[in-house]
């Protein structure tokens, strides 16, 4: 089992809007690519982490599952539109993926 964690940093004063966009993605896009709510968490920085950081954590079986998810994303127009709508609320260049193995 693995954890695929996607992180972004919200622009100052726009964290709530970014959170709302991530929640919308989880409701509208995630089901189209097979991402299940019970295997996903939305996190934000608190103590010892940047408060502006927002993360989605996806529990996956292996890298092949992640590749299938990423391949499907490119075919969904709603995902592309969502990204354009999210952009004004995110610090440019902060988007990143981290993949962890569960021991």
C-alpha positions, 0 to 999 in steps of 0.5 A: 500500500502507498500514499500519494500526497498532492500539496499546494500552498494557498495565496495569502487571504485565499485559503478558504477558496482553495479549500472549497475548490479542493472539496469540489474536486473530491466531489465532482472529479475524483469519482470519475477517476476511481478515487474513493472518499474513504481512501482520501483525506484533505489536510492543512498545515497546523503546528510546525507546518506552513498554514497555507499548505493544503494536501490531498492524501490518496491511499493507493495499492501501487504505482500502477494505480496512480498511473491509471488515475493520472492517465484518466485525469487528462481525459476529463474536461472538468478537471482541466476547467477546475485547474484553471479556476483554482489557479488564482488562489494558489502560489505559483510553483508550489504544486507537488506530488510525494509518494510514500510506502506504508510499512 
